[in-house]
Amino acid sequence: MQIKTFCGEAIAPYLDDLARLRIEVFRAFPYLYDGDPAYERDYLKTYARSSESLFVLALDGERVVGAATGLPMADETDAFKRPFVEAGWNPEEIFYFGESVLLPAYRGQGLGVRFFDEREAYARRLGRFRYCAFCAVERPADHPLRPEDFVPLNEFWSNRGYRHQPQLRTEYRWKDVGDEADSAKPMSFWIRELS
Ligand SMILES: CC(C)(COP(=O)(O)OP(=O)(O)OC[C@H]1O[C@@H](n2cnc3c(N)ncnc32)[C@H](O)[C@@H]1OP(=O)(O)O)[C@@H](O)C(=O)NCCC(=O)NCCS
């Protein structure tokens, strides 16, 4: 296994890999995303436009089996910046993590921890960020599609030094598996102050 990082324009050859992994991994609970290539093209534009976006890729030989992403929050869409601005945070101080997606066969070997370490190291290198942040979908505990053995990632994130900020919220729309149309999903943020 190899971990490689790419930033700015160098991410372009890997946009399709990220779309493929997002569609495959986010089909599972709690995301339940009924993958849509047109949605992906639109979503991925934000990374392609940012000169400081970051892809951390996990490669098994030539095959991309996992990816974690980030970009300055200032380059994010208004939907993501708004709750921070309204709560008095300065988006210029925040490096935002888009997603971590790793194929199930490769989990539990420390790659997810590397995804955090690499992104935090990059944010530190850029020199102007005080915080790293990401958001996660909120699903009801009794959701009918929640697997019995589902383990939330909250403890994994706490162990990485992130604190849940349930008051910092936004919504994101996508179509759930089995639904006819897209619907708004409540998302709340997690933040860590960089040391
Ligand atoms: C999030 C995700 C990328 C984590 O990946 P992962 O590679 O399984 O995570 P890790 O193996 O690094 O860490 C899991 C645990 O194993 C531990 N671990 C670290 N190195 C390890 C190793 N060599 N062997 C076994 N376990 C190890 C980690 O310390 C961690 O435990 P901790 O939280 O108690 O410290 C993966 O679960 C995933 O793709 N989930 C689905 C998508 C998702 O929900 N993404 C998050 C929202 S975008």
The ligand as an SDF file (V2000), in Angstrom:
LIG
                    3D

 48 50  0  0  0  0  0  0  0  0999 V2000
  -13.3630    6.7050    7.8630 C   0  0  0  0  0  0  0  0  0  0  0  0
  -12.4920    5.6000    7.3050 C   0  0  0  0  0  0  0  0  0  0  0  0
  -11.7210    6.1350    6.1030 C   0  0  0  0  0  0  0  0  0  0  0  0
  -11.5200    5.1360    8.4130 C   0  0  0  0  0  0  0  0  0  0  0  0
  -10.6410    4.2330    7.8350 O   0  0  0  0  0  0  0  0  0  0  0  0
   -9.7410    3.1050    8.5680 P   0  0  0  0  0  0  0  0  0  0  0  0
   -8.5500    2.9400    7.7040 O   0  0  0  0  0  0  0  0  0  0  0  0
  -10.5370    1.9120    8.8570 O   0  0  0  0  0  0  0  0  0  0  0  0
   -9.2740    3.7940    9.9260 O   0  0  0  0  0  0  0  0  0  0  0  0
   -7.9700    3.3930   10.7470 P   0  0  0  0  0  0  0  0  0  0  0  0
   -7.6200    1.9630   10.5050 O   0  0  0  0  0  0  0  0  0  0  0  0
   -6.8920    4.3750   10.4470 O   0  0  0  0  0  0  0  0  0  0  0  0
   -8.4520    3.6610   12.1910 O   0  0  0  0  0  0  0  0  0  0  0  0
   -9.4410    2.8580   12.8070 C   0  0  0  0  0  0  0  0  0  0  0  0
   -8.9290    2.4690   14.1480 C   0  0  0  0  0  0  0  0  0  0  0  0
   -7.8970    1.5090   13.9780 O   0  0  0  0  0  0  0  0  0  0  0  0
   -6.7040    1.9170   14.6500 C   0  0  0  0  0  0  0  0  0  0  0  0
   -5.4810    1.5330   13.9110 N   0  0  0  0  0  0  0  0  0  0  0  0
   -4.4780    2.3470   13.5430 C   0  0  0  0  0  0  0  0  0  0  0  0
   -3.4950    1.6760   12.9540 N   0  0  0  0  0  0  0  0  0  0  0  0
   -3.8880    0.4370   12.9120 C   0  0  0  0  0  0  0  0  0  0  0  0
   -3.2810   -0.7340   12.4010 C   0  0  0  0  0  0  0  0  0  0  0  0
   -2.0860   -0.7170   11.8310 N   0  0  0  0  0  0  0  0  0  0  0  0
   -3.9780   -1.8730   12.5280 N   0  0  0  0  0  0  0  0  0  0  0  0
   -5.1860   -1.8820   13.1030 C   0  0  0  0  0  0  0  0  0  0  0  0
   -5.7910   -0.7800   13.6180 N   0  0  0  0  0  0  0  0  0  0  0  0
   -5.1510    0.3410   13.5160 C   0  0  0  0  0  0  0  0  0  0  0  0
   -6.8310    3.3950   14.6810 C   0  0  0  0  0  0  0  0  0  0  0  0
   -6.0150    3.9120   15.7210 O   0  0  0  0  0  0  0  0  0  0  0  0
   -8.3090    3.5920   14.9260 C   0  0  0  0  0  0  0  0  0  0  0  0
   -8.6560    3.4000   16.2650 O   0  0  0  0  0  0  0  0  0  0  0  0
   -8.7590    4.6130   17.3080 P   0  0  0  0  0  0  0  0  0  0  0  0
   -9.7970    5.5750   16.8180 O   0  0  0  0  0  0  0  0  0  0  0  0
   -9.1720    3.9020   18.5580 O   0  0  0  0  0  0  0  0  0  0  0  0
   -7.4090    5.2580   17.3760 O   0  0  0  0  0  0  0  0  0  0  0  0
  -13.3460    4.4010    6.8450 C   0  0  0  0  0  0  0  0  0  0  0  0
  -14.0120    3.8740    7.9770 O   0  0  0  0  0  0  0  0  0  0  0  0
  -14.3900    4.7040    5.8030 C   0  0  0  0  0  0  0  0  0  0  0  0
  -14.0940    4.8420    4.6080 O   0  0  0  0  0  0  0  0  0  0  0  0
  -15.6850    4.7960    6.2310 N   0  0  0  0  0  0  0  0  0  0  0  0
  -16.8200    5.0230    5.3190 C   0  0  0  0  0  0  0  0  0  0  0  0
  -16.8980    6.4230    4.8060 C   0  0  0  0  0  0  0  0  0  0  0  0
  -17.1290    7.4410    5.9030 C   0  0  0  0  0  0  0  0  0  0  0  0
  -18.0730    7.3520    6.6760 O   0  0  0  0  0  0  0  0  0  0  0  0
  -16.2410    8.4510    5.9300 N   0  0  0  0  0  0  0  0  0  0  0  0
  -16.2950    9.4940    6.9230 C   0  0  0  0  0  0  0  0  0  0  0  0
  -17.1330   10.6220    6.5340 C   0  0  0  0  0  0  0  0  0  0  0  0
  -16.5710   11.4470    5.0890 S   0  0  0  0  0  0  0  0  0  0  0  0
  1  2  1  0
  2  3  1  0
  2  4  1  0
  2 36  1  0
  4  5  1  0
  5  6  1  0
  6  7  2  0
  6  8  1  0
  6  9  1  0
  9 10  1  0
 10 11  2  0
 10 12  1  0
 10 13  1  0
 13 14  1  0
 14 15  1  0
 15 16  1  0
 15 30  1  0
 16 17  1  0
 17 18  1  0
 17 28  1  0
 18 19  1  0
 18 27  1  0
 19 20  2  0
 20 21  1  0
 21 22  1  0
 21 27  2  0
 22 23  1  0
 22 24  2  0
 24 25  1  0
 25 26  2  0
 26 27  1  0
 28 29  1  0
 28 30  1  0
 30 31  1  0
 31 32  1  0
 32 33  2  0
 32 34  1  0
 32 35  1  0
 36 37  1  0
 36 38  1  0
 38 39  2  0
 38 40  1  0
 40 41  1  0
 41 42  1  0
 42 43  1  0
 43 44  2  0
 43 45  1  0
 45 46  1  0
 46 47  1  0
 47 48  1  0
M  END
$$$$
